Amino acid sequence: MEAALEALRSYGLAASLIAPFAGAALVALAPGVRFAWVVACVAAIATAALTLAVSVQHLFGHANTDAAASLQTDGASLFLTPVLAWCAALILIAAIKFQQEAIDRATPLVFALVLATSGGWSLALHARDWVTLLVGVEIGALAAVALAALSSERDRGGLHGALRLFSMGAVASALMLIGTAMIARGAGVDALADLPMAFVRMPALVAAGAVLVVLALAMRAALAPLHAWGGALFGRGGDLAVLVVGVIACVGAVSVLLRIASYVLPAPALGETTAFTLAAIGVASVVIGSVQAAGAVSVRRLGFYAGAAQAGCILLAAALGSPAGYSAALILTFGMAVAALAFFAGAAAAPGERPYAMEAIDGLGRRAPLAGAAMAAAALSFMGAPLTIGFLGRWQLMEASVGADWWWAASAGIAASLAGVFFGGRLIERLYFRRIVAVAAPVGAWRFSLGPALVVGIVCVALAVAPEVLLRAAGLAGADLAGVAP
């Protein structure tokens, strides 16, 4: 037992990052759709279990990781990587239901791309230097683009969304490459952990680079008003693409942005500019995302815009740069991931020829009780209703904001909750109080593959009922990000 723990301590991190890419290679070469799906699920579950074990050991046990020179752990990576890994596993379990969205010969590749998307963002969350971080971000982003294109093969409208995601991603890649080069040049360091203590020779250059990096990741995370690519993809894209992009890619980008903020905010001559940029984008995303969600005519676009508003709250919490602010940001990111998982998985169960229309969910709570409950739970979390993880995150945001005399940030969180009451109530009314008008689509045995994602989404949204372990983990991770003793 001691030998196993020592091996986990020494090699667990590297193994957890290699596993999804090794699994993706095996899946891409697998003969047959069913066999490829089984291999992908095994690889994803093994990765998620290994990631969780590493995070628990190092977050609660305070163990040091003997990782490769290009890898490191911190509060963001230890708290959020298991969230991404388990979401990827649940999405892959459900992916067999969506195999008809892609041409048969490309289906194994689609499963492999889900693993690659998760693996890329996990690599970025553990990167020690800017080069490794860039590689991880590009792997995760390009895999998501390829998956969006392949899983929309039978609906040409979804290809337009994939093209927009690619074009906006190209702009984000250029901004991030320029921004990281400016930071490395002006600060004279390559490692992220060295930035807070670095002698910044050219403060203006480094500050401009930090702003470009924030803008690039905000574009990938679909923060308003930098989310123009989302309307087409979430309106007409395939269900699997919507799940992967909405749950893994967007949450992964927010997670990496939160991690970078923890290194940039304490850096000399950078903190004030970066905090202002984060707060400005955060407020804009809360306001614009809430307004667009209230006026959405597509159920999946409603979830996308609600997620943008939630991501804005995450940036407001991160801009505080305090242990309480980082803890609130981590809870909000966890809430964003599980609510998006429940929402988009529930929407995938909507029948009819136009599953992206609001009318498709009329009466869904009676036709598909589990899917309706998942969507209702996600809507309640997005609006910050009591006894949901969304409420816990918003409450922590307000506590941290008031403690720092950022009353306007607390007001933005309250405004997001008030706006959520409007679009969340509208969605719940359609789920349970509208007459069924959509014709039920033919279903097979594989429809049950959505069950784990729906159940886990509901349970995690309701985790605020007994959040002691989650709060403890977020508190330890937040203290680590802020560089203080827990």
C-alpha positions as CSV (number, residue, x, y, z in Angstrom):
1,M,0.0,0.0,0.0
2,E,2.8,2.4,0.9
3,A,4.5,1.6,-2.4
4,A,1.3,2.3,-4.3
5,L,0.9,5.7,-2.6
6,E,4.6,6.6,-3.3
7,A,4.1,5.7,-6.9
8,L,1.0,7.8,-7.1
9,R,2.8,10.7,-5.5
10,S,5.8,10.4,-7.8
11,Y,4.2,9.5,-11.2
12,G,0.4,10.0,-10.7
13,L,0.4,13.5,-12.2
14,A,2.3,12.6,-15.3
15,A,0.2,9.4,-15.8
16,S,-3.1,11.4,-15.4
17,L,-2.0,13.7,-18.2
18,I,-0.6,11.0,-20.5
19,A,-3.7,8.7,-20.1
20,P,-6.2,10.8,-22.2
21,F,-3.8,11.1,-25.1
22,A,-2.9,7.5,-25.0
23,G,-6.6,6.6,-24.8
24,A,-7.3,8.9,-27.8
25,A,-4.7,7.1,-29.9
26,L,-6.1,3.7,-29.1
27,V,-9.7,4.9,-29.8
28,A,-8.8,6.4,-33.1
29,L,-7.3,3.0,-34.2
30,A,-10.1,0.9,-32.8
31,P,-12.1,-1.3,-35.3
32,G,-15.8,-0.5,-34.9
33,V,-17.9,2.1,-33.2
34,R,-19.0,0.0,-30.2
35,F,-15.5,-1.2,-29.4
36,A,-14.1,2.4,-29.8
37,W,-16.7,3.7,-27.4
38,V,-15.9,1.1,-24.8
39,V,-12.1,1.9,-25.0
40,A,-12.9,5.6,-24.8
41,C,-15.1,5.2,-21.7
42,V,-12.5,3.0,-20.0
43,A,-9.7,5.5,-20.7
44,A,-11.8,8.5,-19.6
45,I,-12.9,6.8,-16.3
46,A,-9.4,5.7,-15.5
47,T,-8.1,9.2,-16.2
48,A,-10.8,10.8,-14.0
49,A,-10.1,8.3,-11.1
50,L,-6.4,8.9,-11.3
51,T,-6.8,12.6,-11.5
52,L,-9.1,12.7,-8.5
53,A,-6.7,10.5,-6.5
54,V,-3.7,12.8,-7.3
55,S,-5.7,15.9,-6.4
56,V,-7.0,14.5,-3.1
57,Q,-3.5,13.3,-2.1
58,H,-1.9,16.6,-2.8
59,L,-4.6,19.0,-1.8
60,F,-5.6,17.4,1.5
61,G,-2.3,15.5,2.2
62,H,0.0,18.4,1.3
63,A,2.3,16.1,-0.7
64,N,4.8,17.4,-3.1
65,T,4.7,16.2,-6.7
66,D,7.9,15.0,-8.3
67,A,6.7,15.9,-11.8
68,A,8.4,16.6,-15.1
69,A,10.2,19.8,-15.6
70,S,7.3,21.3,-17.7
71,L,4.6,20.4,-15.2
72,Q,3.5,21.7,-11.8
73,T,0.5,21.7,-9.5
74,D,-1.4,24.6,-7.8
75,G,-4.8,25.2,-6.3
76,A,-6.5,25.7,-9.7
77,S,-5.1,22.6,-11.3
78,L,-5.8,20.3,-8.2
79,F,-9.3,21.6,-7.8
80,L,-10.5,21.9,-11.4
81,T,-8.7,19.1,-13.4
82,P,-10.8,16.4,-11.7
83,V,-13.9,18.4,-12.6
84,L,-13.0,18.4,-16.3
85,A,-11.9,14.8,-16.3
86,W,-15.1,13.5,-14.7
87,C,-17.3,15.7,-17.0
88,A,-15.4,14.2,-20.0
89,A,-16.0,10.7,-18.7
90,L,-19.7,11.3,-18.3
91,I,-20.0,12.9,-21.7
92,L,-18.2,9.9,-23.3
93,I,-20.6,7.5,-21.6
94,A,-23.4,9.5,-23.2
95,A,-21.6,9.9,-26.6
96,I,-22.8,6.5,-27.9
97,K,-26.3,8.1,-28.1
98,F,-25.0,10.7,-30.6
99,Q,-23.1,8.4,-32.9
100,Q,-25.5,9.1,-35.8
101,E,-24.5,12.8,-35.8
102,A,-21.2,11.8,-37.5
103,I,-20.5,9.7,-40.4
104,D,-19.8,6.1,-39.4
105,R,-16.1,6.1,-40.3
106,A,-15.5,9.2,-38.2
107,T,-17.2,8.2,-35.1
108,P,-14.2,6.6,-33.4
109,L,-12.3,9.8,-34.2
110,V,-15.0,11.8,-32.5
111,F,-14.6,9.8,-29.3
112,A,-10.9,10.3,-29.5
113,L,-11.3,14.1,-29.9
114,V,-13.4,14.2,-26.7
115,L,-10.4,12.7,-24.8
116,A,-8.0,15.1,-26.6
117,T,-10.1,18.1,-25.7
118,S,-10.1,17.2,-22.0
119,G,-6.4,16.2,-22.1
120,G,-5.3,19.5,-23.7
121,W,-7.0,21.7,-21.1
122,S,-5.8,19.5,-18.3
123,L,-2.2,19.9,-19.6
124,A,-2.7,23.7,-19.7
125,L,-3.8,23.6,-16.1
126,H,-0.6,21.9,-15.1
127,A,1.8,23.8,-17.3
128,R,4.9,25.2,-15.6
129,D,5.9,27.5,-18.4
130,W,4.2,29.6,-21.1
131,V,5.2,27.2,-24.0
132,T,3.6,24.2,-22.3
133,L,0.5,26.2,-21.5
134,L,0.2,27.3,-25.1
135,V,0.6,23.8,-26.4
136,G,-2.2,22.5,-24.0
137,V,-4.6,25.3,-24.9
138,E,-4.1,24.7,-28.7
139,I,-4.6,21.0,-28.3
140,G,-7.8,21.4,-26.4
141,A,-9.1,24.2,-28.7
142,L,-8.3,22.5,-32.0
143,A,-9.7,19.1,-30.8
144,A,-13.0,20.9,-29.9
145,V,-13.1,22.5,-33.4
146,A,-12.5,19.2,-35.2
147,L,-15.1,17.5,-33.0
148,A,-17.7,20.2,-33.7
149,A,-17.1,19.8,-37.4
150,L,-17.3,16.0,-37.4
151,S,-20.3,15.7,-35.1
152,S,-22.2,18.1,-37.3
153,E,-21.7,16.1,-40.5
154,R,-25.4,15.3,-40.9
155,D,-26.5,18.9,-40.1
156,R,-24.6,21.3,-42.3
157,G,-25.8,24.2,-40.2
158,G,-23.5,23.0,-37.4
159,L,-20.5,23.3,-39.7
160,H,-21.0,27.1,-39.8
161,G,-20.7,27.1,-36.0
162,A,-17.5,25.0,-36.2
163,L,-16.1,27.5,-38.8
164,R,-16.8,30.4,-36.5
165,L,-15.2,28.6,-33.6
166,F,-12.1,28.0,-35.7
167,S,-11.9,31.6,-37.0
168,M,-12.3,33.2,-33.6
169,G,-9.9,30.6,-32.2
170,A,-7.3,31.7,-34.7
171,V,-7.6,35.3,-33.5
172,A,-7.4,34.1,-29.9
173,S,-4.3,32.0,-30.7
174,A,-2.5,35.0,-32.2
175,L,-3.4,37.2,-29.3
176,M,-2.2,34.7,-26.8
177,L,1.0,34.0,-28.6
178,I,1.8,37.7,-28.8
179,G,0.8,38.2,-25.2
180,T,2.9,35.5,-23.8
181,A,5.9,36.6,-25.8
182,M,5.5,40.1,-24.5
183,I,5.3,38.9,-20.9
184,A,8.4,36.6,-21.3
185,R,10.3,39.5,-22.9
186,G,9.4,42.2,-20.5
187,A,9.6,40.1,-17.3
188,G,12.6,38.0,-18.3
189,V,11.1,34.7,-17.0
190,D,9.4,31.8,-18.6
191,A,8.0,29.9,-15.6
192,L,4.6,31.1,-14.4
193,A,5.6,30.7,-10.7
194,D,8.5,33.1,-11.2
195,L,6.4,35.9,-12.4
196,P,5.2,37.3,-9.1
197,M,8.8,37.7,-7.9
198,A,10.3,38.8,-11.2
199,F,12.0,42.1,-11.8
200,V,9.8,43.6,-14.5
201,R,12.1,45.6,-16.8
202,M,9.3,46.8,-19.1
203,P,6.1,47.1,-17.1
204,A,4.0,48.6,-19.9
205,L,5.0,45.8,-22.3
206,V,4.2,43.1,-19.7
207,A,0.9,44.7,-18.7
208,A,-0.1,44.8,-22.4
209,G,0.8,41.2,-22.8
210,A,-1.2,40.2,-19.8
211,V,-4.2,42.0,-21.2
212,L,-3.8,40.2,-24.5
213,V,-3.7,36.8,-22.8
214,V,-6.8,37.6,-20.8
215,L,-8.6,38.6,-23.9
216,A,-7.6,35.5,-25.7
217,L,-8.8,33.1,-23.0
218,A,-11.9,35.2,-22.5
219,M,-12.7,34.6,-26.2
220,R,-12.2,30.9,-25.9
221,A,-14.3,30.8,-22.7
222,A,-17.2,32.6,-24.5
223,L,-17.2,35.6,-22.2
224,A,-19.4,38.4,-23.5
225,P,-18.9,40.4,-25.7
226,L,-16.2,38.0,-27.1
227,H,-18.6,35.1,-27.7
228,A,-19.8,35.8,-31.2
229,W,-18.9,32.2,-32.3
230,G,-21.3,30.6,-29.8
231,G,-24.7,31.5,-31.4
232,A,-24.2,29.4,-34.5
233,L,-22.5,26.5,-32.8
234,F,-25.0,26.2,-29.9
235,G,-28.0,26.9,-32.2
236,R,-27.3,24.3,-34.9
237,G,-24.3,22.2,-33.7
238,G,-24.6,18.5,-32.9
239,D,-25.5,17.5,-29.3
240,L,-22.1,16.0,-28.6
241,A,-20.3,19.1,-29.8
242,V,-22.5,21.3,-27.7
243,L,-21.8,19.2,-24.6
244,V,-18.0,19.1,-25.2
245,V,-17.6,22.8,-26.1
246,G,-20.1,24.0,-23.4
247,V,-18.8,21.8,-20.6
248,I,-15.1,21.1,-21.3
249,A,-13.8,23.7,-23.6
250,C,-15.5,26.8,-22.1
251,V,-14.9,25.7,-18.5
252,G,-11.4,24.7,-19.3
253,A,-10.6,28.1,-20.7
254,V,-12.2,29.8,-17.7
255,S,-10.1,27.5,-15.4
256,V,-6.8,28.4,-17.2
257,L,-7.7,32.1,-17.1
258,L,-8.3,31.8,-13.3
259,R,-5.0,30.1,-12.9
260,I,-3.0,32.7,-14.9
261,A,-4.7,35.5,-13.0
262,S,-3.3,34.0,-9.7
263,Y,0.2,34.4,-11.1
264,V,-0.2,37.8,-12.8
265,L,-2.2,39.7,-10.1
266,P,0.6,39.6,-7.5
267,A,3.3,40.6,-10.1
268,P,4.7,44.1,-9.7
269,A,3.3,46.7,-12.0
270,L,0.7,44.2,-13.4
271,G,-1.9,43.6,-10.7
272,E,-3.9,46.8,-11.1
273,T,-4.2,46.6,-14.9
274,T,-5.0,42.9,-14.9
275,A,-7.6,43.3,-12.1
276,F,-9.3,46.1,-14.0
277,T,-9.4,44.0,-17.2
278,L,-10.8,41.0,-15.4
279,A,-13.4,43.1,-13.7
280,A,-14.4,44.9,-16.8
281,I,-14.9,41.7,-18.9
282,G,-16.7,40.1,-15.9
283,V,-19.2,42.9,-15.6
284,A,-19.8,43.0,-19.3
285,S,-20.3,39.3,-19.5
286,V,-22.8,39.3,-16.6
287,V,-24.9,42.1,-18.1
288,I,-24.7,41.0,-21.8
289,G,-25.1,37.2,-21.0
290,S,-28.1,37.8,-18.8
291,V,-29.8,40.0,-21.3
292,Q,-29.2,37.5,-24.2
293,A,-30.3,34.6,-22.0
294,A,-33.6,36.4,-21.2
295,G,-34.3,36.9,-24.9
296,A,-33.0,33.6,-26.3
297,V,-35.3,31.7,-28.7
298,S,-33.2,28.5,-28.6
299,V,-32.9,26.4,-25.5
300,R,-29.2,25.6,-26.1
301,R,-28.4,29.3,-26.7
302,L,-30.1,30.1,-23.4
303,G,-27.8,27.7,-21.7
304,F,-24.8,29.2,-23.5
305,Y,-25.7,32.8,-22.6
306,A,-26.4,31.8,-19.0
307,G,-23.0,30.2,-18.8
308,A,-21.5,33.5,-20.1
309,A,-23.1,35.3,-17.2
310,Q,-21.8,32.7,-14.7
311,A,-18.3,33.0,-16.2
312,G,-18.5,36.8,-15.7
313,C,-19.1,36.2,-12.0
314,I,-16.0,33.9,-11.9
315,L,-13.8,36.7,-13.4
316,L,-15.2,39.2,-10.8
317,A,-14.2,36.8,-8.0
318,A,-10.8,36.2,-9.5
319,A,-10.1,39.9,-9.9
320,L,-10.2,40.3,-6.1
321,G,-6.9,38.4,-5.9
322,S,-7.7,37.2,-2.3
323,P,-8.0,33.7,-0.8
324,A,-11.8,34.3,-0.4
325,G,-12.0,35.6,-4.0
326,Y,-10.2,32.6,-5.4
327,S,-12.3,30.2,-3.3
328,A,-15.5,31.8,-4.6
329,A,-14.1,31.6,-8.2
330,L,-13.4,27.9,-7.8
331,I,-16.9,27.1,-6.5
332,L,-18.4,29.2,-9.3
333,T,-16.4,27.3,-11.9
334,F,-17.4,24.0,-10.4
335,G,-21.0,25.2,-10.5
336,M,-20.7,26.3,-14.1
337,A,-19.4,22.9,-15.2
338,V,-22.0,20.8,-13.5
339,A,-24.9,23.1,-14.4
340,A,-23.8,23.1,-18.0
341,L,-23.5,19.3,-18.0
342,A,-27.0,18.9,-16.6
343,F,-28.5,21.5,-18.9
344,F,-27.1,20.4,-22.2
345,A,-27.5,16.7,-21.4
346,G,-31.1,17.3,-20.6
347,A,-31.6,19.4,-23.8
348,A,-30.2,16.5,-25.8
349,A,-33.1,14.4,-24.6
350,A,-35.6,16.8,-26.2
351,P,-37.5,15.2,-29.1
352,G,-38.6,16.5,-32.5
353,E,-37.0,17.6,-35.6
354,R,-35.7,20.9,-34.2
355,P,-34.2,20.1,-30.8
356,Y,-32.7,23.6,-30.7
357,A,-36.0,25.4,-30.5
358,M,-37.6,26.4,-27.2
359,E,-40.8,24.6,-28.2
360,A,-39.0,21.3,-28.1
361,I,-38.8,21.3,-24.3
362,D,-42.5,22.1,-23.7
363,G,-43.7,19.4,-21.3
364,L,-40.3,17.7,-21.2
365,G,-40.6,17.4,-17.5
366,R,-43.6,15.0,-18.0
367,R,-42.2,13.1,-21.0
368,A,-38.7,12.7,-19.7
369,P,-38.7,13.3,-15.9
370,L,-35.0,12.8,-15.4
371,A,-34.0,15.1,-18.2
372,G,-36.6,17.7,-17.1
373,A,-35.3,17.6,-13.5
374,A,-31.7,18.0,-14.7
375,M,-32.6,21.1,-16.8
376,A,-34.6,22.5,-14.0
377,A,-31.8,22.0,-11.5
378,A,-29.3,23.7,-13.9
379,A,-31.7,26.6,-14.4
380,L,-32.0,27.0,-10.6
381,S,-28.2,26.9,-10.2
382,F,-27.7,29.5,-13.0
383,M,-30.2,31.8,-11.2
384,G,-28.5,31.3,-7.9
385,A,-31.5,29.7,-6.1
386,P,-30.9,28.6,-2.5
387,L,-29.8,25.0,-1.9
388,T,-27.9,24.9,-5.2
389,I,-24.2,25.1,-6.0
390,G,-24.9,28.3,-7.9
391,F,-26.3,30.0,-4.8
392,L,-23.2,28.9,-2.8
393,G,-20.9,30.4,-5.3
394,R,-22.8,33.7,-5.6
395,W,-22.9,33.9,-1.8
396,Q,-19.1,33.4,-1.5
397,L,-18.6,36.0,-4.3
398,M,-20.7,38.6,-2.3
399,E,-18.8,37.8,0.9
400,A,-15.5,38.2,-0.7
401,S,-16.5,41.4,-2.6
402,V,-17.9,43.1,0.5
403,G,-14.8,42.1,2.5
404,A,-12.7,44.0,-0.1
405,D,-15.2,46.9,-0.3
406,W,-16.1,46.0,-3.9
407,W,-19.7,46.7,-3.4
408,W,-20.3,47.0,-7.1
409,A,-19.0,43.5,-7.7
410,A,-21.5,42.2,-5.1
411,S,-24.2,44.2,-6.9
412,A,-23.2,42.5,-10.2
413,G,-23.7,39.1,-8.6
414,I,-27.1,40.1,-7.3
415,A,-28.1,41.4,-10.7
416,A,-27.0,38.2,-12.3
417,S,-29.3,36.2,-9.9
418,L,-32.2,38.6,-10.5
419,A,-31.8,38.2,-14.3
420,G,-31.6,34.4,-13.8
421,V,-35.0,34.4,-12.1
422,F,-36.5,35.7,-15.4
423,F,-34.9,33.2,-17.9
424,G,-34.8,30.4,-15.4
425,G,-38.4,30.7,-14.5
426,R,-39.3,30.9,-18.1
427,L,-37.5,27.6,-18.8
428,I,-39.0,25.8,-15.8
429,E,-42.5,27.0,-16.9
430,R,-42.0,25.4,-20.3
431,L,-40.7,22.2,-18.8
432,Y,-43.7,21.6,-16.5
433,F,-46.6,23.9,-17.4
434,R,-46.7,23.9,-21.2
435,R,-48.7,21.5,-23.4
436,I,-46.6,18.9,-25.2
437,V,-46.4,19.9,-28.9
438,A,-43.2,18.2,-30.2
439,V,-43.4,14.7,-31.5
440,A,-41.3,12.3,-29.6
441,A,-38.3,11.0,-31.6
442,P,-37.7,7.3,-31.9
443,V,-35.5,6.1,-29.0
444,G,-33.4,3.0,-28.5
445,A,-31.6,1.3,-25.7
446,W,-28.7,3.7,-26.0
447,R,-30.9,6.6,-24.7
448,F,-30.0,5.3,-21.2
449,S,-26.4,6.4,-21.7
450,L,-27.5,9.9,-20.9
451,G,-28.6,8.8,-17.4
452,P,-25.2,9.1,-15.6
453,A,-24.6,12.7,-16.8
454,L,-28.1,13.7,-15.8
455,V,-27.9,12.1,-12.4
456,V,-24.5,13.4,-11.6
457,G,-25.5,16.9,-12.8
458,I,-28.5,16.9,-10.5
459,V,-26.5,15.6,-7.5
460,C,-23.7,18.1,-7.9
461,V,-26.0,21.0,-8.3
462,A,-27.6,20.0,-5.0
463,L,-24.3,19.6,-3.4
464,A,-24.8,22.9,-1.6
465,V,-27.1,21.1,0.8
466,A,-24.0,19.6,2.5
467,P,-21.0,21.4,1.0
468,E,-18.4,20.9,3.8
469,V,-15.9,18.9,1.7
470,L,-16.3,21.1,-1.3
471,L,-15.8,24.3,0.7
472,R,-12.8,22.7,2.4
473,A,-11.2,21.8,-0.9
474,A,-12.0,25.3,-2.4
475,G,-10.5,27.0,0.7
476,L,-7.3,25.0,0.5
477,A,-7.0,25.6,-3.3
478,G,-7.9,29.3,-2.9
479,A,-5.2,29.8,-0.2
480,D,-2.7,28.1,-2.5
481,L,-3.5,30.4,-5.4
482,A,-3.2,33.4,-3.2
483,G,0.1,32.2,-1.8
484,V,-0.9,32.1,1.9
485,A,-1.0,29.3,4.4
486,P,-4.4,27.6,4.6
